[in-house]
Amino acid sequence: MIMKQKRRPISHFLNVFRRNERGSSAIELAMISSILAIILLNIVDIAIFMFHKMDITSAVRAGTQYALVDTQNSTPALITAVVQDSSNLLNVNVTVNDTMCGCSDGGTLFSCGTNTCAGETTGRTQHYTQISADYTHTWLFYPGTISITANSTIRTQ
């Protein structure tokens, strides 16, 4: 004699599936770990950006120190080479302007030969060197780029 199996309705299987807790912790781990991975990758991306910013700033400081120590022989080409060699990054755009003058009373800078410190200002004309470095940072996980700039101005005479 063959017994006929009683067919259970689908609602019974859904109730069993809903009450079964096996594997729920694996699903929870998958959901949480994906969110934590996104947060961690963003932190790494911002850390790389900050490292590049510190590297550019340090390179400009090295160029400024070179211009200060060797005022007689420091040409814009040598200062540019010092800034680019001090940085670990490629494609750093360096601008050096050694034709700036200013008054000793702390006024604004102007191109040498176009203005003097006579008249309303007090003090004598002093020479300045301006150094600027620019680097385009490409985000790893964000779309687009951002420009990192560091500037320095130093009185050389």
Secondary structure, DSSP 8 states (H G I E B T S, - for coil): ---------HHHHHHHHHH--TTHHHHHHHHHHHHHHHHHHHHHHHHHHHHHHHHHHHHHHHHHHHHHHTTTT--HHHHHHHHHHH-S-SS-EEEEEEEEEEETT----EEBTTB-S-TT--S-EEEEEEEEEEEEEE-SSSSSEEEEEEEEEEE--
